């Protein structure tokens, strides 16, 4: 049926165009022969095609535009007639003899345009006559297009100031009155369209009405272009009359569109000076009107106006724009009791952006906006609408984007209260936005009080909210969130050691509530921030550890012990061991032997009791050996105890190659270059010989299980250790021992039972080249290497 209706409409349009073109043809012929009577006759018949009620507004517009083009030609003819001496007054009377009212009024408007241009009568009288007679068409579509034609032909002939048609002192008021009267009648016709036809086609009619809205809105544009409409006239006449029509029409579509038109077409300074009147109409609109969009656009325009020049800012203070907008939003929300939550959020978000643009120095205004928002939402629980939560994120992001400084945002007392209305997921989003702002602007948070306030804002990432378990969160997202928290902790700093210690204590308090899954991400940055403070304290004073100091390395090491112990509940023994060794090294720099020994003890306990994976053991023992080798604070007894333990762990690793490498690494524990008291060549040799025995055992095991000896790489690695200590002057490493090891490796590489290993061959060849190079250097080093034959 719909397709049939469309086809019928196409036929009716085609018939209308055909009739119009046929009569236009005869009209042109009459115009060419200067036959006025026939020209009027055929033009009236041509315009009669516009009397149809069968076309939709869209199709009617096509027909109207064709008629409009023809009328322009007719107008040109009337101008020529007037120039040739034809009385325009007689012509104005003559066209009124047309039989049907619609053609008659189109012809009257056309002749009226020429009549005004001839200046034989005041423009205001002709316009008043035309706008009054146009009331004769009450069909909404036909009436709208007729009045649109009247507006079109008269817009350049209004009796405006400076216009050639300017009249007496009230000339501008006459022009305004004409446009307002035309606007009022057009709006009535436009609103009446919704009542034409059956109820089932209401949606279709609303769509058609929407297509015609610009015909009505053009009147407001014409008003805005009238030069004589100053602020006083706009305030006293134009705006009240337009708003009266907007409020009284009680139509959702018309009210929304016309309010938007008012905001868009009139100057910003007029809006600022008439805020009371404009905002006073908002609560009177229909509850279904999308008022949030209207007010948001108004505030956006005013914000841009404020940004255009600093000279206009006093005007905003003078008219108290902020308080007026704030009050109006409150009244609108009260008037529209069923306003969805997204409407409330959008309004306050727009108000906050307006405040930040116009009054960036007034934090109390911004806080007042957030406070009003909290008040409106109190008692409504968490926001569940996803669109509304996005708007809340935009609301809370606005101060961060404006000030580029979280410290300023922390001064807003109502900021954390707004966060309480967000669900767990959105809280995390907002926390991430806050952290990203801090990182982007490299903002350093300088006091424990501000750190406390900041952690309150980002608690969605620090702890589980609403009982949401971590298991439900995507693993990659969780890692990214916690890494951002770790980066944030590095942004806390203060040159004052006392305050920095307070910051560290505050961070520790919060991150230890985060649960075992978060600690591996958040504990390390806290540990390194603490160690940074330890080294700073150590560098500040020769004796910074006195009893009078409230912040000492000892206190920090106690805090670090408690913090790292929290990782044992995760469990994360490998991470805890690394952190213990870092702390031991810091204690070494501070010459705190008991503290350093305790950290090593804890690391050893973890190694023995918690680390069972063979690969993890290998990594851990090399970390232990590397850290212990750098320690200078230990006395002979403590160092021997720790060294003995490390060599014992090395020899007990599961795989022989791992054993071998760990044991020869232990040789460095007995030979430290810059410490003469820690050069025990004999024990170095014992380690290397033990490594050789283990390498040999590995070869034999490989031969027994695989039928061929294993790789010779271990022997080459040990040879390099021999050469290292030989070069350092260890008397226990002789030329003979190096020579025998070279020969052993050469034999093994050429053995039939040895599997070919290109990498080992290259490694050994490189080692021999190094020996040759050292020989050629000459001097004391060259002499030492001279006896080695390669």
C-alpha positions in Angstrom: 0.0 0.0 0.0 2.9 2.3 0.8 4.4 1.8 -2.6 1.0 2.5 -4.2 0.8 5.8 -2.3 4.3 6.8 -3.4 3.4 6.0 -7.0 0.2 8.0 -6.8 2.1 10.9 -5.4 4.6 10.8 -8.2 1.7 10.9 -10.7 0.1 13.8 -8.9 3.4 15.7 -8.9 4.0 14.9 -12.6 0.5 16.2 -13.4 1.0 19.3 -11.3 4.4 20.1 -13.0 2.8 19.4 -16.4 -0.1 21.8 -15.7 2.3 24.4 -14.3 4.7 24.2 -17.3 1.8 24.4 -19.8 0.4 27.6 -18.2 3.9 29.0 -17.8 4.4 28.6 -21.5 1.3 30.6 -22.3 2.3 33.1 -19.6 5.7 33.6 -21.3 4.0 34.1 -24.7 1.8 36.7 -23.2 4.8 38.4 -21.5 6.7 38.5 -24.8 3.7 40.2 -26.5 3.2 42.6 -23.5 -0.3 41.2 -23.0 -0.8 42.0 -19.3 -4.3 40.6 -19.0 -3.3 37.2 -20.5 -0.1 37.1 -18.5 -2.2 37.5 -15.3 -4.7 35.0 -16.4 -2.2 32.2 -17.2 0.0 33.0 -14.1 -3.1 32.6 -11.9 -3.9 29.3 -13.6 -0.2 28.3 -13.2 -0.3 29.1 -9.5 -3.6 27.2 -9.1 -1.5 24.0 -9.2 -0.2 24.9 -5.8 -3.7 24.5 -4.4 -3.2 20.7 -4.3 -3.6 18.8 -1.0 -2.4 15.5 -2.4 1.4 16.0 -2.2 3.7 15.5 0.8 5.6 18.6 1.9 8.7 17.3 0.2 7.0 16.9 -3.2 5.1 20.1 -2.7 8.4 21.9 -2.3 9.5 20.6 -5.8 6.3 22.1 -7.3 6.7 25.3 -5.3 10.3 25.9 -6.5 9.2 25.6 -10.2 6.4 28.1 -9.5 8.9 30.4 -7.7 11.2 30.5 -10.7 8.3 31.5 -12.9 7.2 34.2 -10.4 10.7 35.8 -10.6 10.2 36.2 -14.3 6.8 37.6 -13.7 8.2 40.1 -11.2 10.7 41.3 -13.8 7.8 41.9 -16.2 6.0 43.9 -13.6 9.1 46.1 -13.1 9.3 46.7 -16.8 5.6 47.6 -16.9 6.1 50.1 -14.1 9.1 51.6 -15.9 7.0 52.0 -19.0 4.5 54.1 -17.1 1.9 51.5 -16.0 0.4 52.4 -12.6 1.7 50.0 -10.0 -1.3 50.9 -7.8 -3.6 49.8 -10.6 -1.6 46.6 -11.0 -1.9 46.0 -7.3 -5.7 46.3 -7.6 -5.8 44.3 -10.8 -4.2 41.1 -9.5 -6.8 41.0 -6.7 -9.4 40.0 -9.3 -7.9 36.5 -9.5 -10.6 33.9 -8.9 -8.8 31.7 -6.3 -7.3 33.1 -3.1 -4.0 31.2 -3.3 -3.0 32.5 -6.8 -4.3 35.9 -5.9 -2.0 36.1 -2.8 1.1 34.9 -4.6 0.4 37.5 -7.3 -0.2 40.2 -4.6 3.1 39.4 -3.0 4.9 39.6 -6.3 3.3 42.9 -7.3 3.7 44.1 -3.6 7.5 43.6 -4.0 7.5 45.9 -7.1 5.1 48.3 -5.3 7.5 48.7 -2.4 10.5 49.1 -4.7 8.6 51.9 -6.6 8.3 53.8 -3.3 4.8 54.9 -4.3 3.5 53.8 -0.9 5.3 53.4 2.4 6.9 49.9 2.7 5.3 49.4 6.1 1.8 49.8 4.7 2.3 47.4 1.8 3.9 44.8 4.1 1.2 45.1 6.7 -1.4 44.6 4.0 0.3 41.5 2.6 0.9 39.8 6.0 -2.7 40.4 7.0 -4.2 39.1 3.7 -2.0 36.0 3.9 -4.2 34.9 6.8 -6.7 33.8 4.1 -4.7 30.6 3.7 -5.1 28.4 6.7 -4.0 25.1 5.2 -0.7 24.4 7.0 1.5 23.4 4.0 0.0 25.9 1.5 0.1 28.7 4.1 3.7 27.9 5.1 5.0 28.1 1.6 3.0 31.2 0.8 4.4 33.0 3.9 7.8 31.7 3.0 7.4 33.4 -0.4 6.3 36.6 1.3 9.4 36.5 3.6 11.7 35.8 0.6 10.5 38.7 -1.6 10.3 41.2 1.2 13.6 40.5 3.1 15.5 43.1 1.1 12.7 45.7 1.3 12.2 46.0 5.0 12.0 49.6 6.3 15.3 49.2 8.3 17.7 51.9 9.4 20.0 52.8 6.6 17.7 51.1 4.1 16.4 52.9 1.0 12.9 52.0 2.3 13.5 53.6 5.7 10.4 55.5 7.0 9.7 57.6 10.1 11.1 57.2 13.6 9.3 53.9 14.2 10.5 52.4 11.0 12.6 49.6 12.7 9.6 48.6 14.8 7.5 48.4 11.7 10.0 46.0 10.1 10.2 43.9 13.3 6.5 43.8 13.7 6.1 42.5 10.1 8.6 39.7 10.6 7.3 38.8 14.0 3.7 38.7 12.7 4.8 36.5 9.8 6.8 34.3 12.1 3.9 33.9 14.6 1.4 32.9 11.8 3.9 30.5 10.2 4.6 28.8 13.6 0.9 28.3 14.2 0.5 26.7 10.8 3.6 24.5 11.4 2.3 23.3 14.8 -1.2 22.7 13.4 0.3 20.3 10.8 0.6 17.6 13.5 -3.2 17.4 13.7 -3.8 16.9 10.0 -4.7 13.3 9.0 -5.2 10.1 10.9 -3.4 9.3 14.2 -1.6 6.2 12.7 0.4 8.6 10.4 1.6 10.8 13.3 5.2 9.7 12.9 5.2 10.4 9.2 3.7 13.8 9.8 6.4 14.6 12.4 9.0 13.7 9.9 7.4 16.0 7.3 7.1 18.8 9.9 10.8 18.4 10.7 11.6 18.9 7.0 9.7 22.2 7.0 11.3 23.7 10.1 13.7 25.9 8.2 10.8 27.8 6.6 9.8 29.0 10.1 13.4 29.5 11.4 14.3 31.8 8.5 12.1 34.5 10.0 14.4 34.5 13.1 17.4 34.8 10.8 15.8 37.8 9.1 15.2 39.4 12.5 18.8 39.0 13.4 19.9 40.7 10.2 17.8 43.8 10.8 20.4 46.6 11.5 18.0 48.5 13.8 17.5 45.7 16.2 19.7 46.8 19.0 20.0 45.3 22.5 17.2 47.4 23.9 14.7 46.5 21.1 15.8 42.9 21.3 15.3 42.8 25.0 12.0 44.6 25.2 10.3 43.4 22.0 11.9 40.7 19.9 12.9 38.1 22.5 9.8 38.3 24.6 7.5 38.1 21.6 9.4 35.1 20.1 9.6 33.3 23.5 5.9 33.9 24.0 5.2 32.1 20.8 7.7 29.3 21.7 6.1 28.7 25.1 2.5 29.0 24.1 2.7 26.6 21.1 3.3 23.7 23.6 4.8 21.6 20.9 7.9 19.6 21.6 9.4 19.8 18.1 8.7 23.5 17.6 10.0 24.4 21.1 13.3 22.6 20.7 13.9 23.9 17.2 13.0 27.5 17.9 15.0 27.7 21.1 18.0 26.3 19.2 17.4 28.9 16.5 17.3 31.8 19.0 20.6 30.7 20.4 22.2 30.2 17.0 21.1 33.3 15.1 21.3 36.2 17.6 24.6 37.7 18.9 26.3 36.3 21.9 26.3 39.7 23.7 22.5 39.8 23.4 22.2 36.4 25.0 24.5 37.5 27.9 22.4 40.6 28.6 19.1 38.8 28.3 20.0 35.6 30.2 17.1 36.2 32.7 14.5 36.3 30.0 15.9 33.4 27.9 16.5 31.1 30.9 13.1 32.0 32.4 11.4 30.3 29.5 13.3 27.0 29.9 11.3 25.6 32.8 8.0 26.4 30.9 8.9 24.2 28.0 7.3 20.8 27.5 8.9 18.1 29.7 9.7 16.1 26.6 11.8 18.9 25.1 15.6 18.0 25.0 16.4 21.0 27.1 19.9 19.7 28.0 21.0 20.2 24.4 19.5 23.7 24.2 21.2 24.9 27.4 24.5 23.1 26.5 24.6 24.9 23.2 23.9 28.2 25.0 26.7 27.7 27.5 29.1 26.6 24.7 28.3 29.8 22.8 28.9 31.9 25.8 32.1 30.1 26.6 33.4 30.8 23.1 32.3 34.4 23.5 34.3 34.7 26.7 37.3 33.1 25.0 37.1 35.5 22.1 38.4 38.5 24.1 39.4 39.2 27.7 37.5 42.5 27.5 34.1 40.8 27.6 34.8 38.9 30.9 33.7 41.8 33.2 30.3 41.6 31.4 29.9 38.0 32.7 30.6 39.1 36.2 28.3 42.1 35.9 25.3 40.0 34.8 26.1 37.2 37.2 26.0 34.7 34.4 27.2 31.7 36.5 24.6 32.0 39.2 21.8 32.6 36.6 22.8 29.5 34.6 23.2 27.4 37.8 19.8 28.5 39.1 18.1 27.9 35.7 19.5 24.4 35.5 18.2 23.6 39.0 14.7 24.9 38.1 14.7 23.0 34.8 15.6 19.7 36.6 12.9 20.4 39.2 10.3 21.2 36.5 11.1 18.1 34.5 10.7 15.5 37.2 11.1 12.6 34.8 14.3 13.9 33.2 16.6 10.9 32.7 19.9 10.9 34.6 21.9 11.6 31.4 20.1 14.9 31.1 21.1 16.0 34.6 24.7 14.9 34.0 24.9 16.6 30.6 23.6 19.9 32.0 26.1 20.0 34.9 28.9 18.9 32.6 28.2 21.8 30.3 27.9 24.2 33.2 31.3 23.1 34.6 32.9 23.5 31.2 31.3 27.0 31.0 32.7 27.8 34.5 36.2 26.6 33.7 36.3 28.7 30.5 34.8 31.8 31.8 36.0 31.8 35.5 39.1 29.6 35.5 40.4 31.3 38.6 37.2 30.6 40.6 37.6 27.1 42.0 34.7 27.7 44.3 32.4 28.0 41.3 33.6 24.7 39.9 33.2 23.0 43.3 29.7 24.5 43.6 28.8 22.9 40.3 30.0 19.5 41.5 28.2 20.0 44.8 24.9 20.8 43.0 25.3 17.7 40.9 25.9 15.6 44.0 22.9 17.1 45.7 20.6 16.3 42.7 21.8 12.7 42.6 21.8 12.1 46.3 19.7 9.1 47.3 19.6 7.7 43.7 22.5 5.1 44.1 25.0 4.2 41.5 24.5 5.5 37.9 23.8 2.5 35.7 23.1 4.2 32.3 26.4 3.7 30.3 25.8 7.0 28.4 25.4 8.8 31.7 28.6 7.3 33.2 30.5 8.5 30.1 29.2 12.0 30.7 30.3 11.8 34.4 33.8 10.8 33.2 33.7 13.9 30.9 32.4 16.0 33.8 35.3 14.9 36.0 37.9 15.1 33.2 37.1 18.8 32.5 39.0 20.2 35.5 42.0 18.0 34.6 42.0 19.1 31.0 41.6 22.8 32.0 44.2 23.0 34.7 46.6 20.3 33.5 47.3 19.7 37.2 45.7 17.1 39.5 46.9 19.2 42.5 44.4 21.9 41.6 41.6 19.3 41.1 42.4 17.9 44.5 41.2 21.3 46.0 37.7 20.6 44.8 36.1 19.1 47.9 33.1 17.6 45.9 35.3 15.9 43.3 35.6 12.6 45.3 31.8 12.7 46.2 30.9 12.6 42.5 33.1 9.5 42.1 30.9 7.7 44.6 28.1 7.6 42.0 30.1 5.5 39.6 30.2 1.8 39.4 33.4 -0.2 39.9 34.3 -0.3 36.1 33.8 3.4 35.5 35.7 4.2 38.7 38.6 2.4 37.2 38.2 4.3 33.9 38.2 7.6 35.9 41.2 6.6 37.9 43.1 5.8 34.7 42.2 9.2 33.3 43.5 10.9 36.4 46.8 8.9 36.3 47.2 9.6 32.5 46.7 13.4 33.2 49.5 13.2 35.9 51.9 11.4 33.6 51.1 13.6 30.6 51.8 16.8 32.5 54.6 15.3 34.6 52.8 16.5 37.8 54.7 15.8 41.0 52.5 15.3 44.0 54.5 16.9 46.9 52.7 16.3 50.2 51.3 13.3 52.0 48.0 15.0 52.4 47.6 15.3 48.6 48.8 11.7 48.1 46.1 10.6 50.5 43.5 12.6 48.6 44.7 11.3 45.3 44.5 7.7 46.5 41.0 8.3 47.5 40.2 9.3 43.9 41.9 6.3 42.3 40.9 3.7 44.8 39.1 1.9 42.0 42.6 0.7 40.9 44.0 0.3 44.4 41.4 -2.0 45.9 38.4 -4.0 45.0 35.2 -2.0 45.0 31.6 -3.4 45.3 33.1 -6.8 46.1 34.1 -7.3 42.5 36.8 -10.1 42.4 39.9 -9.6 40.4 39.3 -12.9 38.6 36.5 -11.3 36.5 38.9 -8.7 35.1 40.7 -9.2 31.8 44.3 -10.1 32.6 45.9 -7.7 30.1 43.7 -4.8 31.3 44.5 -5.6 34.9 48.3 -5.5 34.2 48.0 -2.2 32.4 46.0 -0.7 35.2 48.5 -1.8 37.9 51.4 -0.7 35.8 49.9 2.8 35.6 49.6 2.8 39.4 53.3 1.8 39.6 54.2 4.7 37.3 52.1 7.0 39.5 54.0 6.1 42.7 57.2 7.3 41.0 55.6 10.8 40.6 55.4 11.3 44.4 58.4 13.4 45.5 59.5 16.0 48.0 62.9 17.5 48.7 62.1 17.6 52.4 63.0 14.1 53.7 60.4 14.2 56.6 57.6 14.9 54.1 58.8 12.3 51.7 58.9 9.7 54.5 55.2 10.6 55.3 54.4 10.2 51.6 56.0 6.7 51.6 54.1 5.7 54.7 50.8 6.9 53.1 51.5 4.9 49.9 52.4 1.8 51.9 49.1 2.1 53.9 47.1 2.1 50.7 48.8 -0.4 48.5 48.9 -3.1 51.2 45.1 -3.0 51.2 45.1 -3.9 47.5 45.1 -7.7 47.8 47.8 -10.2 46.8 47.2 -9.9 43.1 48.2 -6.2 43.0 51.2 -6.3 45.3 53.8 -7.6 42.7 53.0 -4.4 40.7 52.8 -1.8 43.5 55.4 -3.0 46.0 58.5 -2.6 43.7 58.0 1.1 42.9 57.4 1.8 46.6 60.6 0.0 47.5 62.7 1.9 45.0 61.2 5.2 46.1 62.2 4.3 49.7 65.7 3.3 48.6 66.0 6.6 46.7 65.3 8.4 50.0 67.8 6.2 51.9 70.6 7.2 49.5 69.6 10.8 49.7 69.7 10.7 53.5 73.1 9.0 53.3 74.5 11.6 51.0 73.1 14.6 53.0 75.2 14.3 56.1 78.2 12.4 57.3 76.2 11.2 60.3 72.5 11.4 59.3 71.5 8.4 61.5 71.6 10.1 64.9 68.8 9.6 67.5 67.5 13.1 67.0 66.6 12.6 63.3 63.0 11.4 62.9 63.6 10.1 59.4 66.6 7.7 59.3 67.7 4.9 57.0 67.0 2.5 59.8 63.4 3.5 60.0 63.1 3.2 56.2 64.7 -0.3 56.3 62.2 -1.3 58.9 59.3 -0.1 56.7 60.9 -1.9 53.7 61.1 -5.2 55.6 57.4 -5.0 56.4 56.5 -4.0 52.8 58.5 -6.8 51.2 57.1 -9.4 53.7 53.7 -8.6 52.2 54.8 -10.3 49.0 55.2 -13.6 50.8 51.4 -13.9 51.1 51.1 -13.5 47.3 53.3 -15.6 47.1 56.0 -13.9 45.0 59.3 -15.3 46.4 61.5 -14.5 43.4 60.4 -10.8 43.4 60.8 -10.6 47.2 64.3 -12.0 46.9 65.3 -9.4 44.3 64.0 -6.6 46.5 65.8 -8.0 49.6 69.0 -7.9 47.7 68.4 -4.4 46.5 67.8 -3.3 50.1 71.0 -5.2 51.2 73.0 -3.2 48.7 71.5 0.1 50.0 72.3 -0.9 53.6 75.8 -1.6 52.4 76.1 1.9 51.0 74.9 3.2 54.4 77.5 1.0 56.3 74.7 -0.7 58.2 76.2 -4.2 58.5 73.5 -5.8 60.7 70.7 -4.5 58.4 72.5 -5.7 55.3 73.1 -9.1 56.9 69.4 -9.4 57.9 68.3 -8.7 54.3 70.7 -11.4 53.0 69.4 -13.8 55.6 65.8 -13.2 54.5 66.9 -13.7 50.8 68.6 -17.0 51.8 65.5 -18.2 53.7 63.4 -17.5 50.7 65.8 -19.3 48.5 65.8 -22.4 50.7 62.1 -22.5 51.6 60.2 -20.9 48.8 62.1 -21.2 45.5 61.9 -24.7 44.2 61.8 -24.3 40.4 65.3 -25.1 39.0 65.4 -22.2 36.6 64.3 -19.7 39.3 67.0 -21.2 41.5 69.7 -20.6 38.9 68.6 -16.9 38.4 68.4 -16.4 42.2 71.8 -17.8 43.0 73.5 -15.6 40.3 71.6 -12.6 41.8 72.9 -13.5 45.3 76.5 -14.0 44.1 76.4 -10.7 42.1 75.1 -8.7 45.0 77.3 -10.3 47.6 80.4 -9.7 45.4 79.7 -5.9 45.6 79.3 -5.8 49.4 82.1 -4.2 51.4 80.3 -3.7 54.7 80.6 -7.2 56.1 83.3 -8.3 58.6 85.3 -11.5 58.0 82.9 -13.7 59.9 79.7 -12.5 58.3 81.1 -12.5 54.8 82.5 -16.1 55.3 79.1 -17.3 56.4 77.3 -15.8 53.5 79.9 -16.8 51.0 79.9 -20.4 52.3 76.1 -20.5 51.9 76.3 -19.2 48.4 78.9 -21.7 47.3 76.9 -24.5 48.9 73.7 -23.5 47.1 75.7 -23.4 43.8 76.9 -26.9 44.2 73.4 -28.2 44.9 71.7 -27.0 41.8 69.9 -29.7 39.9 71.7 -29.6 36.5 75.4 -30.1 36.3 76.0 -27.2 33.8 74.1 -24.9 36.1 76.2 -26.2 39.0 79.4 -25.6 37.1 78.5 -22.0 36.1 77.3 -21.1 39.6 80.5 -22.5 41.2 82.9 -20.7 38.9 80.8 -17.5 39.4 81.5 -17.9 43.2 85.2 -17.5 42.5 84.5 -13.7 42.2 83.4 -13.7 45.9 87.1 -14.4 46.9 88.7 -11.8 44.6 87.5 -8.2 44.6 89.7 -5.8 42.7 89.5 -2.7 44.8 89.7 -4.5 48.2 93.1 -6.0 49.1 91.6 -7.8 52.1 89.3 -9.7 49.8 91.8 -11.4 47.5 92.1 -15.1 48.3 93.8 -16.7 45.3 93.7 -20.1 46.8 90.0 -20.2 47.3 89.5 -18.8 43.8 91.5 -21.8 42.5 89.5 -24.2 44.6 86.2 -22.8 43.0 87.6 -23.1 39.5 88.9 -26.6 40.1 85.6 -27.7 41.5 83.9 -26.2 38.4 86.3 -28.3 36.3 85.3 -31.4 38.2 81.6 -30.7 37.7 82.2 -30.0 34.0 84.1 -33.3 33.7 81.2 -35.1 35.5 78.8 -33.5 33.1 80.8 -34.9 30.2 80.8 -38.4 31.7 77.1 -38.3 32.3 76.5 -37.2 28.8 78.7 -40.0 27.5 76.9 -42.6 29.7 73.4 -41.5 28.6 73.8 -40.4 25.0 76.9 -42.3 23.9 78.8 -39.1 23.2 80.4 -36.5 25.3 78.5 -33.3 25.9 79.5 -29.8 24.7 82.9 -28.5 25.6 81.5 -25.0 26.1 81.8 -25.3 29.9 85.6 -25.9 29.7 85.9 -22.9 27.4 84.0 -20.8 29.9 86.2 -22.0 32.8 89.3 -21.2 30.7 88.0 -17.6 30.4 87.7 -17.4 34.2 91.3 -18.8 34.5 92.5 -16.1 32.1 90.6 -13.4 34.0 92.3 -14.2 37.3 95.6 -14.9 35.6 95.5 -11.4 34.2 94.5 -9.9 37.5 97.7 -11.3 39.0 96.3 -14.2 41.1 99.5 -16.2 41.9 97.6 -19.5 42.2 96.6 -19.4 38.5 99.8 -20.5 36.7 100.8 -20.7 33.1 100.9 -24.5 33.5 97.2 -24.6 34.6 96.1 -22.4 31.8 98.2 -24.4 29.3 96.8 -27.8 30.4 93.3 -26.5 30.2 93.9 -25.3 26.6 95.3 -28.7 25.7 92.3 -30.4 27.3 89.8 -28.4 25.3 91.8 -28.9 22.1 91.7 -32.7 22.7 88.0 -32.7 23.5 87.2 -30.7 20.4 89.0 -33.1 18.1 87.7 -36.2 19.8 85.5 -38.5 17.7 82.9 -38.8 20.5 82.4 -35.1 20.8 79.3 -33.7 19.0 80.2 -30.8 16.7 79.3 -27.4 18.2 80.1 -24.5 15.9 79.3 -21.9 18.6 81.9 -23.6 21.0 84.5 -23.8 18.3 84.0 -20.1 17.6 84.1 -19.3 21.3 87.4 -21.2 21.8 89.0 -19.7 18.7 88.0 -16.2 19.9 89.6 -17.0 23.3 92.9 -18.1 21.6 92.9 -14.9 19.5 92.6 -12.9 22.7 95.6 -14.7 24.2 97.6 -14.0 21.0 96.5 -10.3 21.1 97.6 -10.0 24.7 101.0 -11.5 23.8 101.4 -8.9 21.0 100.6 -6.0 23.4 104.0 -6.3 25.0 104.8 -4.8 28.5 104.0 -6.6 31.7 100.8 -8.2 30.3 102.6 -9.4 27.2 105.3 -11.0 29.4 102.7 -12.9 31.4 101.0 -14.3 28.3 104.3 -15.0 26.5 104.7 -18.5 28.1 101.3 -19.7 27.0 101.4 -21.6 23.8 98.4 -21.6 21.5 
